[in-house]
Amino acid sequence: MLLPACLAQGYLPHDLSAGFRYEVKVGQNSYYLGGYSPGYAVKYSYRPRRWLALEAGMEQIVRPIGAAICCEYATNADDELFLVPFGARYVWEPEGRRIRLSVGGGGAYLNHTIGNEACCYSGGASGWGGQFVAAGDYGITRSGRLRAGITVRYYYVPVSPYVNARLLTVGPDFTFSFR
């Protein structure tokens, strides 16, 4: 029986992931106000080698500023935070095991839009910076095509000469791997 090359090598090179995210502010961060915020993430990665994954994705955090006082439109920022990470990861996936761990980093783009400019800031902010990621997952199916895991990602993005966004996103992922 002939196996496709990627299965003969013991890994599937393409991954599509989707998951929930929870954003946490980290360190001295004068740009973002409010508490912690939920969101979602999607990601595609390609593994040219068993140990290397090249990835690009998008995380959206809905209303990271939120409302200072419940139900008052004047204090609701009606904002959205978009984070676009891209880069490389080192992948450790022992043959014959369902567990997979990865660490890496790369660049990131941040775009914070504000729908109610009367609330907090004038128009939001955007910028380019870096990100670091660590993740682990487990193959739900024996083939490893369907996986469940957790991803932690740290962003550091200068949004002005004096203000830096330091964000940590954490959440579960579901990944579908294919050839």
C-alpha positions as CSV (number, residue, x, y, z in Angstrom):
1,M,0.0,0.0,0.0
2,L,1.4,3.4,-1.0
3,L,1.1,6.2,1.6
4,P,1.1,9.9,0.7
5,A,4.6,11.4,1.4
6,C,3.3,13.5,4.3
7,L,1.8,10.5,6.1
8,A,4.9,8.4,5.4
9,Q,6.9,11.2,7.2
10,G,4.5,11.0,10.2
11,Y,2.9,14.4,10.1
12,L,0.3,16.4,8.2
13,P,1.8,19.7,6.9
14,H,-1.3,22.0,6.8
15,D,-3.3,23.1,9.8
16,L,-6.5,25.2,10.1
17,S,-7.3,26.3,13.7
18,A,-10.1,28.2,15.3
19,G,-10.7,29.0,18.9
20,F,-11.8,31.4,21.6
21,R,-9.5,34.0,23.1
22,Y,-9.4,35.8,26.4
23,E,-7.3,39.0,26.3
24,V,-5.4,40.2,29.4
25,K,-3.6,43.5,29.7
26,V,0.0,43.1,30.8
27,G,2.4,45.5,32.5
28,Q,2.4,49.3,32.4
29,N,-0.1,49.9,29.6
30,S,-1.4,53.4,29.3
31,Y,-3.3,52.8,26.0
32,Y,-6.0,50.3,27.0
33,L,-8.6,50.8,29.6
34,G,-11.3,48.5,31.0
35,G,-11.2,44.9,32.2
36,Y,-10.4,41.6,30.5
37,S,-12.2,40.8,27.2
38,P,-13.3,37.7,25.2
39,G,-12.8,37.1,21.5
40,Y,-12.0,34.5,18.9
41,A,-9.0,33.5,16.7
42,V,-8.4,31.8,13.3
43,K,-5.0,30.6,12.0
44,Y,-3.4,28.7,9.1
45,S,0.0,27.1,9.4
46,Y,2.2,25.2,7.0
47,R,4.9,22.8,8.1
48,P,7.7,22.5,5.4
49,R,9.6,20.3,7.9
50,R,8.3,18.2,10.8
51,W,9.8,20.6,13.3
52,L,9.0,23.9,11.6
53,A,5.6,25.6,11.2
54,L,5.0,28.9,9.3
55,E,1.8,30.6,10.4
56,A,-0.5,33.5,9.9
57,G,-3.7,34.3,11.7
58,M,-6.2,36.8,13.1
59,E,-7.5,37.4,16.6
60,Q,-10.5,39.7,17.2
61,I,-11.3,41.0,20.7
62,V,-14.7,42.5,20.9
63,R,-15.0,45.6,23.1
64,P,-11.7,45.6,24.9
65,I,-12.5,49.0,26.5
66,G,-16.2,48.1,27.0
67,A,-18.7,50.3,28.9
68,A,-17.6,52.1,32.0
69,I,-21.2,52.3,33.2
70,C,-23.8,49.7,32.1
71,C,-26.3,50.7,29.5
72,E,-25.0,54.3,29.0
73,Y,-24.1,54.8,25.3
74,A,-22.0,57.8,26.0
75,T,-19.5,55.7,28.0
76,N,-19.5,52.7,25.6
77,A,-16.6,52.8,23.3
78,D,-18.2,50.3,20.8
79,D,-14.6,49.3,20.0
80,E,-12.9,46.3,18.4
81,L,-9.3,45.1,18.6
82,F,-7.8,43.1,15.7
83,L,-4.5,41.3,16.1
84,V,-2.7,39.7,13.1
85,P,0.2,37.5,14.1
86,F,2.5,35.9,11.6
87,G,5.8,34.0,12.0
88,A,7.4,30.7,12.7
89,R,7.2,28.0,15.4
90,Y,9.4,25.1,16.5
91,V,7.1,22.0,16.7
92,W,7.8,19.0,18.9
93,E,5.6,16.1,17.9
94,P,6.9,12.6,18.8
95,E,6.0,9.9,16.3
96,G,3.3,7.5,17.5
97,R,2.1,10.0,20.1
98,R,-0.9,12.3,20.0
99,I,0.7,15.2,21.9
100,R,2.2,18.2,20.1
101,L,4.0,21.3,21.7
102,S,5.2,24.4,19.9
103,V,6.9,27.7,20.7
104,G,7.8,30.6,18.4
105,G,7.2,34.2,17.5
106,G,7.3,36.7,14.7
107,G,5.6,40.0,13.7
108,A,2.2,41.3,14.6
109,Y,-0.2,44.0,13.4
110,L,-2.6,45.7,15.8
111,N,-5.6,47.7,14.8
112,H,-8.0,49.1,17.4
113,T,-11.1,50.8,16.1
114,I,-13.6,52.8,18.1
115,G,-17.2,53.2,16.9
116,N,-18.2,55.9,19.5
117,E,-15.4,58.5,19.3
118,A,-17.2,60.6,21.9
119,C,-16.4,58.0,24.6
120,C,-12.7,57.5,25.2
121,Y,-10.2,58.2,22.5
122,S,-10.2,59.8,19.1
123,G,-10.3,57.0,16.5
124,G,-8.3,54.2,18.1
125,A,-4.8,53.2,17.0
126,S,-2.8,50.8,14.9
127,G,0.8,49.6,14.8
128,W,3.4,46.9,13.9
129,G,5.2,45.0,16.6
130,G,6.1,41.5,17.7
131,Q,4.6,38.5,19.3
132,F,5.6,35.3,21.1
133,V,3.6,32.1,21.2
134,A,3.5,28.8,23.1
135,A,0.9,26.1,22.4
136,G,0.1,22.5,23.1
137,D,-2.6,20.2,21.7
138,Y,-3.7,16.6,21.7
139,G,-5.0,14.5,18.8
140,I,-8.6,13.7,19.4
141,T,-8.6,11.3,16.5
142,R,-6.0,8.5,16.1
143,S,-4.9,10.0,12.8
144,G,-4.2,13.4,14.5
145,R,-6.4,15.2,11.9
146,L,-8.6,16.7,14.7
147,R,-6.9,18.2,17.7
148,A,-7.8,20.2,20.8
149,G,-5.4,22.4,22.7
150,I,-4.5,25.7,24.2
151,T,-2.5,28.7,22.9
152,V,-0.9,31.6,24.8
153,R,0.3,34.6,22.8
154,Y,2.1,37.7,24.0
155,Y,2.0,40.9,21.9
156,Y,4.2,43.9,22.2
157,V,3.2,46.7,19.8
158,P,4.2,50.3,19.9
159,V,1.1,52.4,19.0
160,S,2.7,55.8,19.4
161,P,6.2,57.0,20.4
162,Y,5.2,57.0,24.1
163,V,2.6,54.3,24.3
164,N,3.0,50.5,23.9
165,A,0.3,47.9,23.8
166,R,1.3,44.8,25.9
167,L,-1.3,42.1,25.5
168,L,-1.6,38.5,26.4
169,T,-4.2,36.3,24.7
170,V,-5.1,32.8,26.0
171,G,-7.6,30.3,24.9
172,P,-8.6,26.9,23.6
173,D,-8.1,25.9,19.9
174,F,-9.5,23.2,17.7
175,T,-7.3,22.3,14.8
176,F,-7.9,20.3,11.6
177,S,-4.8,19.0,9.9
178,F,-4.6,17.9,6.3
179,R,-2.2,17.2,3.5
